[in-house]
Amino acid sequence: RFVSISPLPLSFQTQQGESWWLCNCTKVICIEDNIVQVIPVICNPPPKPTCANGLSPVPVIDEDGCCWHWECDCYCTGWGDPHYMTFDGLYYSYQGNCTYVLVEEINKKVDNFGVYIDNYHCDVRDVVSCPRTLIVRHETQEVRLRTAQPNTLQVEVTVNNQLVALPYKKFGVSIYESGINRVVEIPELKMNVTYNGLSFSIRMPYSLFGNNTQGQCGTCNNNTADDCMLPNGNIAENCQTMADHWQVVDPSKPQCSPGLVPTGSPSTTPTQPCKESSICELLLGSVFKPCHEFVEPEKYYAACVFDSCILPNLDLECSSLQIYAATCADQGACIDWRKHTNGVCSHECSPGKEYRACGPIKEMTCKSREQNDTSTKQVEGCFCPNGTMLYDSGVDVCVKTCGCVGVDMIPREFGEKFTVDCQDCICLEGEHGIVCEPHECEQKAVTCDGEGFYEVKEVNPKDPCCPLFTCKCNTSLCTAKAPKCSLGFEVHSYIPSGQCCPVYQCVPKGVCVHENAEFLPNSSVFIDKCQNCFCTNDVNISTQLNIISCERVPCNTYCQPGYEIKPVKGECCGKCVQTKCIIHTVDNSELILSPGDFKNDPHNNCTIYSCVDVHNQLIASTSEITCPAFNEDSCKPGTISFLPNGCCKTCAPLDSSTPCTVRQRKDFIVYNGCRSVDRVDLTECEGTCGTFSLYSAEANSMDHSCSCCRETRTTEKHVVLKCPGGHSMSHKYIYVESCSCQDTACSKPESSELQSNEENDKASTLNRIKRAISLTSK
């Protein structure tokens, strides 16, 4: 329509034919002479195209801002070990372990722009690869989304190699969490990249990047024919070959460099028959059926079967279900699939949050609740329970009412007072929220006077911010030392009330003391041999020690016959010492002899008792005189008489036919007070030899012939003698082997010689008795 208007109060003039826009999509054209034509823009619904990647097209506003048209967004995904879906929906698997270009511009319009992936061999056999890091470059920033733990949803985010906390926004790049994903968004380019450790997705607008992408994600032009394009512009026969050529320089992987073609990768079809995981069947079954009309599941099923066969122990098949569910959610079909995997693909949430398969892309927070979020797309992840909301996008705390959350991550309500880090704080509604001031303490001053006391700072259980100052006692600081007490006394200590250091004193133990030794009451105390002493319970008032009581040792005054009490040096009492020999005779009578005495048995003259003192030891012996063989028939009548020993008979023999022979007997040997243990064999010569005196006319005198019975052959024998002191000695004696009569000189006896002979006979008799006593004892 044409409208005539008065001169407009405008600050500009228009020429004829010029046009401009009014509100509500109305265009105004200047005709002439203040006449304008108002033309409303009429938008006819555009035809809906079919996207080669099988996804729904998206409406895009025209440049005039009034009408809109359909476009197929550039949407590339990767998952598992890994499997790729290009921008145009071409599926392939690739197991390289280098760093590769996912997306770069063919004609560079944006400075330093691209998306890259760092793959690594996630199998010990080096057969297959898994994504490790997704790299997004935009102008001056390089964002790395790195898997913290292999085959998990734990992702670390760095910007220019510096770890950052989410959400992050700087220089036209925004990074935030969306469910299980980390999202890198570049609003200027209307693109975003998501990564969760198992899968990634890249969404780019066709209007800005159509026909201008290259890399492993292919060319975004809604045509799969050129998706396997090489860096030189040629088309490879398959995308596995194409993917090899998109290596980039990575200092951490010196074995990789652009231009090197690695060894062949395994086929996507297992060489051996494989029983795929039952989880893969979910993709084709009823669980995902609501999504089948939006996204075809066959390619994701093939990837799931491949993962379950090649790497059956890593549960990588979960990534195929997860990326398919994410693609379905992007198309408006949300599938709660994890509960159907028998826990194999379960996802645990941190305390205070709950898992949802369908949650908002950006969770509502206390600060964003006033903003209208028109997005209807959903994503899986951990969200605040119903009735609560996230406090802030950077503060992972769910609250019921929006108040304050400080560094302690504890929700506070408006007006609530609390103490944190020894600051008295209050939660106020406003820009600053929590306002704090130093915590005040009421502490009474303490003075730790007195030896041994020192000041101690302790935690106050009622108020940890205000320490308690108290006085403690440390006895090691005391100067007084415990004294050394004399015998019978011990150190006692006590601490007076209100003091720290002990007071020492020596107190009696209640014992007796004698010659540097202590004795308990009723115990024996040795002072000398002649006294019996013991410790009493009585106390000497002056010394404070117990008294020792003593009694004289009683002595014996009776001794047996033959013994007398004689003093003993060093002994208290005399000792019964033997002074005479006590001999028991054959008729059991007792005979007491002094040393040196001999006595015949009153009933038998051949038995002689004697007492000999040998080195102050009395030895009593009984000796038997052995008589030579005697035959009364060989004696003349009246010639029988006793030998001088008064024991043996003899006579003048009728003839001298008794030969000189060896006579044997058994007897003890005594030498120097020592005696043989048993009787030993003794021999002697005994017998008669011819003796006569006759007149010799030739000599005119008496001719004497004397023959003596003497030994002709002897041997020396040994015997062991036992001595009084307990020791033994070896003794030699002569043993006669044979005897014979031997001549000897005979002389005429004078009177003096006769007298001497008589004395010699007596002495000979006495000596023989003594010899008998000394050599024979019972």
Residue pairs with C-beta under 8 A, 6 or more apart in sequence:
1 37
1 38
2 31
2 35
2 36
2 37
3 35
3 36
3 37
3 38
4 34
4 35
5 34
5 35
5 36
6 34
7 34
8 34
14 20
14 30
15 30
16 30
16 31
16 32
17 29
17 30
18 29
18 30
19 27
19 28
19 29
19 30
20 27
20 28
21 27
21 28
21 64
22 28
22 38
24 40
25 40
25 41
25 43
25 64
25 65
25 66
26 38
26 39
26 40
26 41
27 38
27 39
27 40
27 41
28 36
28 37
28 38
28 39
29 36
29 37
29 39
30 36
31 37
41 64
41 66
41 67
43 66
43 67
43 68
46 67
46 68
46 69
46 70
47 70
48 57
48 70
49 57
49 70
49 72
49 222
51 57
51 72
51 89
51 222
52 72
52 88
52 89
52 222
52 223
52 224
53 72
53 75
53 85
53 86
53 87
53 88
53 89
53 222
54 89
54 295
54 296
55 72
55 73
55 75
55 89
55 294
55 295
55 327
55 330
55 331
56 294
56 331
56 332
57 70
57 71
57 72
57 73
58 70
58 71
58 72
58 73
59 68
59 69
59 70
60 68
60 69
60 70
60 71
60 205
60 206
60 207
61 67
61 68
62 68
62 69
71 205
71 206
71 207
71 210
72 206
72 222
73 203
73 204
73 205
73 206
74 87
74 202
74 203
74 204
74 205
74 206
74 209
74 210
74 213
74 217
74 220
75 87
75 201
75 202
75 203
75 204
75 330
76 84
76 85
76 86
76 87
76 102
76 103
76 201
76 202
76 217
76 218
77 84
77 85
77 199
77 200
77 201
77 202
77 323
77 327
78 84
78 85
78 102
78 117
78 131
78 199
78 200
78 201
79 198
79 199
79 200
79 303
79 319
79 320
79 322
79 323
80 93
80 130
80 198
80 199
80 303
80 304
80 306
80 307
80 316
80 317
80 319
80 320
81 93
81 95
81 122
81 123
81 128
81 129
81 130
81 306
81 307
81 310
81 311
81 316
82 93
82 94
82 95
82 117
82 119
82 129
82 130
82 131
83 91
83 92
83 93
83 303
83 306
83 320
84 91
84 92
84 93
84 94
84 216
84 217
84 239
84 243
85 91
85 299
86 92
86 216
86 217
86 218
86 224
86 227
86 239
87 204
87 213
87 217
87 218
87 219
87 220
87 227
88 218
88 219
88 220
88 221
88 222
88 223
88 224
88 227
89 224
90 218
90 224
90 227
90 228
90 239
91 299
91 302
91 303
92 238
92 239
92 240
92 243
92 268
93 240
93 265
93 268
93 303
93 306
94 129
94 216
94 239
94 240
94 243
94 265
95 119
95 121
95 127
95 128
95 129
95 265
95 266
96 119
96 129
96 243
96 244
96 247
96 262
96 265
97 119
97 120
97 121
97 126
97 129
97 253
97 256
98 118
98 119
98 247
98 248
98 250
98 253
98 255
98 256
98 262
99 116
99 117
99 118
99 119
99 135
99 247
99 248
99 250
99 253
99 256
100 116
100 117
100 119
100 215
100 216
100 243
100 246
100 247
100 248
101 114
101 115
101 116
101 214
101 215
101 216
101 246
101 248
102 114
102 115
102 116
102 117
102 202
102 215
102 216
102 217
103 114
103 115
103 202
103 204
103 213
103 214
103 215
103 217
104 113
104 114
104 115
104 213
104 214
104 215
105 113
105 114
105 209
105 212
105 213
105 214
106 211
106 212
106 213
106 214
106 219
107 212
109 212
110 138
110 139
110 189
111 139
112 137
112 138
112 139
112 140
113 137
113 138
113 139
113 189
114 136
114 137
114 215
115 134
115 135
115 136
115 137
115 193
115 202
115 215
115 217
116 134
116 135
116 136
116 137
116 248
117 131
117 133
117 134
117 135
117 200
117 216
118 131
118 132
118 133
118 134
118 135
118 250
119 129
119 130
119 131
119 132
120 129
120 130
120 132
121 127
121 128
121 129
122 128
122 129
122 130
122 150
122 151
122 311
122 314
123 310
123 311
123 314
127 266
127 310
128 266
128 310
128 311
130 150
130 151
130 316
131 147
131 195
131 198
131 199
131 200
132 146
132 147
132 150
133 144
133 145
133 146
133 147
134 144
134 145
134 193
134 195
134 200
135 142
135 143
135 144
135 145
136 142
136 143
136 145
136 173
136 184
136 193
137 143
138 172
138 173
138 186
138 189
139 171
139 172
140 171
141 159
141 160
141 170
141 171
141 173
142 159
142 160
142 161
143 157
143 158
143 159
143 173
143 175
143 184
144 157
144 158
144 159
144 161
145 155
145 156
145 157
145 182
145 184
145 193
145 195
146 155
146 156
146 157
146 158
147 154
147 155
147 197
148 154
148 155
148 156
148 197
149 197
151 197
151 198
151 314
151 315
151 316
152 197
153 180
153 196
153 197
153 198
153 347
154 197
155 182
155 195
155 196
155 197
156 163
157 163
157 164
157 166
157 168
157 175
157 182
158 164
159 168
159 170
159 173
159 175
164 175
165 394
166 175
166 176
166 177
166 182
166 393
166 394
167 174
167 175
167 176
167 177
167 393
167 394
168 174
168 175
168 176
169 175
172 186
172 187
172 188
173 184
173 185
173 186
174 184
174 185
174 186
174 187
175 182
175 183
175 184
175 185
176 182
176 183
176 185
176 362
176 393
177 183
177 381
177 393
178 194
178 361
178 362
178 379
178 381
179 359
179 361
179 379
179 380
179 381
179 382
179 383
180 196
180 347
180 379
180 380
180 381
180 382
181 194
181 195
181 196
181 379
181 381
182 194
182 195
182 196
183 192
183 193
183 194
184 192
184 193
184 194
184 195
185 191
185 192
185 193
186 192
189 204
189 205
189 208
190 204
190 205
190 208
191 202
191 203
191 204
191 205
191 208
191 209
192 202
192 203
193 200
193 201
193 202
193 203
194 200
194 201
196 322
198 316
198 318
198 319
198 322
198 323
199 319
199 322
199 323
199 326
201 323
201 326
201 327
202 217
204 213
204 220
206 220
206 222
209 220
210 220
210 221
211 219
211 220
211 221
212 220
213 219
213 220
214 229
214 231
215 246
216 239
216 242
216 243
216 246
218 224
218 226
218 227
218 228
218 229
218 239
219 226
219 227
219 229
225 235
226 235
227 239
228 235
228 236
228 237
228 238
228 239
228 241
228 242
229 235
229 236
229 242
230 236
230 242
230 245
231 245
231 246
236 242
236 245
240 265
244 261
244 262
245 258
245 259
245 261
247 256
247 257
247 258
247 259
247 260
248 258
249 257
249 258
250 256
266 310
268 302
268 306
269 306
270 306
270 309
270 310
274 305
274 308
274 309
276 304
276 305
276 308
276 309
277 304
277 305
277 308
277 312
277 317
279 304
279 308
279 317
279 318
279 321
279 341
279 344
279 345
280 301
280 304
280 305
280 308
280 317
280 320
282 288
282 321
282 337
282 340
282 341
283 297
283 300
283 301
283 304
283 320
283 321
283 324
284 297
284 301
287 335
287 337
287 340
288 297
288 324
288 325
288 328
288 335
288 337
290 328
290 333
290 335
291 297
291 324
291 325
291 328
291 331
291 333
291 335
294 328
294 331
294 332
294 333
295 324
295 327
295 328
295 331
295 333
297 324
300 320
300 321
300 323
300 324
301 320
303 320
304 317
304 320
304 321
305 317
307 314
307 316
307 317
307 319
307 320
308 316
308 317
315 344
315 345
318 341
318 344
318 345
321 337
321 341
321 345
322 345
322 380
325 335
325 337
325 357
325 380
326 379
326 380
328 334
328 335
329 335
329 358
329 377
329 378
329 379
329 380
330 377
332 376
332 377
334 357
334 358
334 378
335 357
336 357
336 358
337 345
337 357
338 345
338 346
338 347
338 355
338 357
338 380
347 355
347 380
347 382
348 355
349 355
349 382
350 382
350 396
352 384
352 397
352 398
353 382
353 383
353 384
353 385
353 398
354 382
354 383
354 384
354 385
355 380
355 381
355 382
355 383
356 380
356 381
356 382
356 383
357 380
358 378
358 379
358 380
359 378
359 379
359 380
359 381
359 383
360 373
360 375
360 378
360 379
360 383
361 375
361 377
361 378
361 379
362 368
362 373
362 375
362 393
363 383
363 384
363 389
363 390
363 393
364 373
364 389
364 390
365 389
365 390
365 391
365 392
365 393
366 389
366 390
366 391
366 392
366 399
366 402
367 392
367 393
368 393
369 389
369 402
384 390
384 398
385 398
387 400
388 398
388 399
388 400
389 398
389 399
389 402
390 396
390 397
390 398
390 399
391 397
391 398
391 399
391 402
391 405
391 411
392 405
395 405
395 409
396 409
397 405
397 409
397 410
397 411
399 405
399 411
400 411
401 411
401 413
403 411
403 412
403 413
403 414
403 416
403 427
404 411
404 412
404 414
404 416
404 427
404 428
404 433
404 434
405 411
405 412
406 412
406 420
406 425
406 434
407 420
407 421
408 420
410 418
412 418
412 427
412 434
413 427
414 427
414 428
414 429
415 426
415 427
415 428
416 426
416 427
417 424
417 425
417 426
417 427
418 425
418 426
418 427
419 425
419 439
419 465
420 436
422 438
422 439
422 464
422 465
423 436
423 437
423 438
423 439
424 436
424 437
424 438
424 439
424 440
425 434
425 435
425 436
425 437
426 434
426 435
426 436
427 433
427 434
428 434
428 435
439 465
439 466
441 463
441 465
441 466
441 467
442 466
443 466
443 467
443 468
443 469
445 469
446 455
446 469
446 470
446 471
448 454
448 455
448 471
450 498
450 499
450 500
451 477
451 478
451 479
451 499
451 500
451 501
452 473
452 474
452 475
452 477
452 478
452 499
452 500
452 501
453 471
453 472
453 473
453 474
453 477
453 500
454 471
454 472
454 474
454 477
455 469
455 470
455 471
455 472
456 469
456 470
456 471
456 472
457 467
457 468
457 469
458 467
458 468
458 469
458 470
459 467
459 468
460 466
460 467
460 468
473 500
474 500
475 500
475 501
475 502
477 500
478 500
478 501
478 502
479 501
480 501
480 502
480 503
480 504
481 504
482 491
482 493
482 504
483 491
483 504
483 506
485 491
485 506
486 506
487 513
487 516
487 517
487 518
488 508
488 509
488 511
488 512
488 513
488 518
488 544
488 545
489 506
489 507
489 508
489 509
489 544
490 506
490 507
490 509
491 504
491 505
491 506
492 504
492 505
492 506
492 507
493 502
493 503
493 504
493 505
494 502
494 503
495 501
495 502
495 503
496 503
508 539
508 544
508 545
509 518
510 521
510 539
510 546
511 518
511 519
511 520
511 521
511 535
511 545
511 546
512 518
512 519
512 520
512 521
512 525
512 535
512 536
512 545
512 546
512 547
512 548
513 519
513 545
514 525
514 527
514 548
519 525
519 535
519 548
520 535
521 535
521 536
521 537
521 546
522 534
522 535
522 536
522 537
523 534
523 535
524 532
524 533
524 534
525 533
525 534
525 535
525 548
526 533
527 533
527 548
527 550
528 572
529 553
529 570
529 571
529 572
530 552
530 553
530 572
531 550
531 551
531 552
531 553
532 550
532 551
532 552
532 553
533 548
533 549
533 550
533 551
534 548
534 549
535 546
535 547
535 548
536 546
536 547
536 548
536 549
537 546
538 546
538 547
539 545
539 546
539 547
540 546
540 547
553 572
553 573
555 572
555 573
555 574
556 565
556 573
556 576
557 565
559 565
559 576
560 576
561 580
561 582
561 590
561 592
562 578
562 579
562 580
562 581
562 582
562 592
563 576
563 577
563 578
563 579
564 576
564 577
564 579
565 574
565 575
565 576
565 577
566 574
566 575
566 577
567 574
568 574
568 575
578 618
579 594
579 618
580 592
580 593
580 594
580 595
580 611
580 618
581 592
581 593
581 594
581 595
581 611
581 618
581 619
581 620
582 590
582 591
582 592
582 620
583 590
583 591
583 592
583 593
583 609
583 611
583 620
583 622
584 590
584 591
585 591
585 601
585 609
586 601
586 603
586 604
586 607
587 603
591 599
591 609
593 599
593 609
593 610
593 611
593 620
594 611
595 611
595 612
595 613
595 618
596 611
596 612
596 613
597 610
597 611
598 608
598 609
598 610
598 769
598 773
599 608
599 609
599 610
600 607
600 608
600 609
600 646
601 607
601 608
601 609
605 645
605 646
605 647
606 624
606 625
606 627
606 645
606 647
606 648
607 622
607 623
607 624
607 625
608 622
608 623
608 624
608 625
608 769
608 772
608 773
609 620
609 621
609 622
609 623
610 620
610 621
610 623
610 773
611 618
611 619
611 620
612 618
612 619
612 621
612 673
613 619
614 672
614 673
614 724
615 673
615 724
617 673
617 724
619 670
619 673
619 675
619 724
621 670
621 773
621 777
621 778
622 777
622 778
623 772
623 773
623 774
623 775
623 776
623 777
623 778
624 772
624 776
624 778
625 645
625 647
625 648
625 769
625 772
625 776
626 665
626 772
626 776
627 643
627 647
627 648
627 649
628 648
628 663
628 686
630 648
630 649
630 650
630 651
632 640
632 649
632 651
634 651
634 653
634 654
634 655
635 651
635 652
635 653
635 654
636 651
636 652
636 654
639 651
639 652
640 649
640 650
640 651
641 649
641 650
641 651
642 648
642 649
642 650
643 649
643 650
643 765
644 761
644 762
644 764
644 765
644 768
645 765
645 768
645 769
645 772
653 688
656 688
656 689
656 690
657 688
658 687
658 688
659 687
659 688
660 685
660 686
660 687
660 688
660 689
660 709
660 710
660 739
660 740
660 741
661 685
661 686
661 687
661 739
662 683
662 684
662 685
662 736
662 737
662 738
662 739
663 683
663 684
663 685
663 686
664 681
664 682
664 683
665 681
665 682
665 683
665 684
666 679
666 680
666 681
666 682
667 679
667 680
667 682
667 775
667 776
668 675
668 676
668 678
668 679
668 680
668 775
668 776
668 777
669 675
669 676
669 680
669 682
669 719
669 721
669 731
669 733
669 775
670 676
670 774
670 775
670 777
671 721
671 731
673 723
673 724
674 721
674 722
674 723
674 724
674 729
674 731
675 721
675 722
675 777
676 719
676 720
676 721
676 722
676 731
677 720
677 722
680 717
680 719
680 733
681 735
682 733
682 735
682 775
683 735
683 736
683 737
684 736
685 709
685 710
685 711
685 736
685 739
686 709
686 739
687 709
687 739
687 741
688 709
689 707
689 708
689 709
689 741
689 742
690 705
690 707
690 741
691 705
691 706
691 707
692 704
692 705
693 702
693 703
693 704
693 705
693 746
694 702
694 703
695 701
695 702
695 703
696 702
696 703
702 748
704 746
704 747
704 748
705 743
705 746
706 743
706 744
706 745
706 746
707 741
707 742
707 743
707 744
708 741
708 742
708 743
708 744
709 739
709 740
709 741
710 739
710 740
710 741
710 742
711 736
711 737
711 738
711 739
712 738
712 739
712 740
712 742
713 736
713 737
713 738
714 734
714 735
714 736
714 737
715 734
715 735
715 737
716 732
716 733
716 734
716 735
717 732
717 733
717 734
717 735
718 730
718 731
718 732
719 730
719 731
719 733
720 728
720 729
720 730
720 731
721 728
721 729
721 730
721 731
722 728
723 729
747 753
749 757
